[in-house]
Amino acid sequence: MLFAHDTETALTAAAALVNTAQPEHDELTDLASLDAFVQRWGWTGSRRGDAQELAAVRQLRPRLRRLWELDEDGVVEQVNRMLSDAHALPQLVAHDDWGYHLHATPSQAPLADRMAVEAAMAFVDVVRLQELDRLSACGADDCDDVLVDLTKNRSRRYCSTSCANRVNVAAFRARRGGRP
């Protein structure tokens, strides 16, 4: 394992949140879709369950996306700002099936703040371990999703198997030159 389990989960959840903002198909359009996302990624703590909470989470997506686009100094600046904005105070907690791990906001903090700080704390580990190259955009020309490469050999190039399959089929067809 390259990162602690909570760091890997936070990075993957941050990438998933960024990827909900596809221009042609926004996956967080209503409270039900936000509820499903929160449940899928196991977010704990209080929820407002209103349009303001949904808007705040939607507004977080471009801020997180920038973390995949910045150099190390830019990531550090953005992460520090995110932690400061949410008045983060790291502490060890245990809940559900998780052993002790870091939380940096109280469970009553707004969901978008908890999401931002969770991602920022994960990026702290990425920067400290000098592993920013594990964060990239999907290698498919027609996809804008981001990904976290947690493979041992740093070989992940696509956000999903569908993108990988689509690119590989196109390359195969190009090599065959249209032959059946």
Wavefront OBJ file of the C-alpha trace (Angstrom):
o trace
v 0.000 0.000 0.000
v 1.453 3.314 -1.079
v -0.739 5.570 1.067
v -2.714 4.960 4.235
v -6.173 3.544 3.561
v -7.945 6.793 4.464
v -5.666 8.737 2.111
v -6.347 6.355 -0.785
v -10.074 6.537 -0.126
v -10.038 10.340 0.092
v -8.035 10.672 -3.139
v -10.324 8.277 -4.991
v -13.428 10.004 -3.630
v -12.040 13.412 -4.648
v -11.406 12.122 -8.172
v -14.921 10.673 -8.283
v -16.368 14.009 -7.151
v -14.388 15.889 -9.817
v -15.562 13.389 -12.416
v -19.235 14.006 -11.610
v -18.883 17.329 -13.435
v -18.851 16.010 -16.987
v -20.014 18.802 -19.300
v -22.361 16.494 -21.205
v -23.664 14.638 -18.130
v -23.500 16.268 -14.717
v -23.981 13.538 -12.113
v -24.828 15.871 -9.191
v -27.940 17.646 -10.347
v -30.260 17.089 -7.399
v -30.325 16.096 -3.751
v -30.983 12.427 -4.571
v -27.809 12.216 -6.647
v -25.834 13.919 -3.863
v -27.307 11.476 -1.329
v -26.267 8.547 -3.534
v -22.741 9.953 -3.927
v -22.390 10.525 -0.181
v -23.587 6.996 0.538
v -21.376 5.408 -2.149
v -18.272 7.052 -0.681
v -19.233 6.556 2.962
v -19.279 10.190 4.061
v -20.222 10.481 7.706
v -21.320 13.458 9.771
v -24.220 15.824 9.684
v -26.064 16.758 6.519
v -28.249 19.726 5.709
v -29.886 17.923 2.808
v -30.846 21.128 1.061
v -30.134 22.977 -2.167
v -27.455 25.097 -0.480
v -25.492 21.961 0.466
v -25.782 20.632 -3.078
v -24.600 23.975 -4.491
v -21.604 24.050 -2.139
v -20.533 20.526 -3.155
v -20.974 21.387 -6.837
v -18.828 24.512 -6.344
v -16.101 22.387 -4.760
v -15.570 20.301 -7.907
v -13.574 22.856 -9.968
v -11.488 23.696 -6.914
v -10.563 20.034 -6.507
v -10.003 19.608 -10.251
v -7.306 22.286 -10.101
v -5.307 20.012 -7.783
v -4.811 17.656 -10.744
v -3.593 20.526 -12.922
v -1.177 22.421 -10.667
v 2.513 21.902 -10.037
v 3.720 21.039 -6.546
v 3.916 24.650 -5.325
v 0.452 25.348 -6.679
v -0.966 22.238 -5.017
v 0.606 23.245 -1.705
v -0.854 26.749 -1.957
v -4.319 25.421 -2.818
v -4.242 22.727 -0.108
v -3.144 25.224 2.540
v -5.945 27.573 1.498
v -8.522 24.768 1.669
v -7.365 23.761 5.142
v -7.328 27.363 6.337
v -10.737 28.205 4.857
v -12.326 25.311 6.751
v -10.406 26.024 9.988
v -9.055 22.477 9.888
v -7.840 20.968 13.135
v -6.516 17.427 12.550
v -7.404 14.802 15.122
v -7.556 11.027 15.320
v -11.018 9.458 15.285
v -12.462 5.963 14.944
v -15.942 5.214 13.592
v -17.838 2.533 11.743
v -15.420 -0.207 10.614
v -12.473 2.168 10.388
v -9.721 2.136 12.970
v -8.096 5.370 14.016
v -7.597 7.791 11.154
v -7.423 11.551 10.671
v -10.367 13.891 10.513
v -9.657 17.578 10.354
v -13.165 18.960 10.679
v -15.892 18.214 13.183
v -18.702 15.952 12.026
v -21.062 18.943 12.206
v -19.051 20.940 9.633
v -20.762 21.514 6.283
v -20.447 18.565 3.911
v -18.540 20.563 1.276
v -16.017 21.673 3.926
v -15.545 18.097 5.096
v -15.053 16.959 1.492
v -12.574 19.763 0.774
v -10.547 19.124 3.914
v -10.563 15.355 3.413
v -9.161 15.848 -0.092
v -6.672 18.459 1.136
v -5.406 16.123 3.871
v -4.939 13.367 1.286
v -3.021 15.762 -0.951
v -0.778 16.583 2.014
v 0.363 12.954 1.924
v 0.740 13.009 -1.861
v 2.987 16.072 -1.700
v 4.988 14.824 1.299
v 5.671 11.518 -0.458
v 6.443 13.322 -3.744
v 3.818 11.296 -5.588
v 2.016 13.989 -7.585
v 2.734 12.004 -10.741
v 0.138 9.486 -9.516
v -2.546 12.057 -10.299
v -3.415 12.539 -13.942
v -6.127 13.055 -16.498
v -7.564 10.130 -18.412
v -5.471 9.158 -21.444
v -8.514 8.881 -23.719
v -8.701 11.880 -26.046
v -12.464 12.190 -25.606
v -12.480 12.027 -21.793
v -11.824 14.816 -19.292
v -11.963 12.681 -16.134
v -9.138 12.587 -13.600
v -7.654 9.530 -11.948
v -5.450 8.402 -9.097
v -2.900 5.755 -10.085
v -2.511 3.440 -7.088
v -0.819 0.655 -9.087
v 2.618 -0.533 -8.020
v 4.113 -0.021 -11.457
v 2.450 3.350 -12.139
v 0.719 1.966 -15.221
v -2.822 3.345 -14.945
v -3.602 5.621 -17.879
v -7.388 5.602 -18.076
v -10.123 6.565 -15.647
v -12.145 3.424 -16.332
v -12.129 0.166 -18.240
v -14.593 1.662 -20.735
v -12.130 4.377 -21.698
v -9.279 1.852 -21.865
v -11.355 -0.524 -23.996
v -12.512 2.251 -26.329
v -8.917 3.430 -26.926
v -7.611 -0.116 -27.365
v -10.354 -1.079 -29.836
v -9.692 2.082 -31.863
v -5.947 1.313 -31.928
v -6.642 -2.283 -32.966
v -8.909 -1.142 -35.784
v -6.352 1.402 -36.948
v -3.620 -1.269 -37.043
v -5.830 -3.613 -39.048
v -6.559 -0.830 -41.533
v -10.261 -1.564 -41.699
v -9.857 -5.270 -42.497
v -12.562 -7.539 -40.971
l 1 2 3 4 5 6 7 8 9 10 11 12 13 14 15 16 17 18 19 20 21 22 23 24 25 26 27 28 29 30 31 32 33 34 35 36 37 38 39 40 41 42 43 44 45 46 47 48 49 50 51 52 53 54 55 56 57 58 59 60 61 62 63 64 65 66 67 68 69 70 71 72 73 74 75 76 77 78 79 80 81 82 83 84 85 86 87 88 89 90 91 92 93 94 95 96 97 98 99 100 101 102 103 104 105 106 107 108 109 110 111 112 113 114 115 116 117 118 119 120 121 122 123 124 125 126 127 128 129 130 131 132 133 134 135 136 137 138 139 140 141 142 143 144 145 146 147 148 149 150 151 152 153 154 155 156 157 158 159 160 161 162 163 164 165 166 167 168 169 170 171 172 173 174 175 176 177 178 179 180
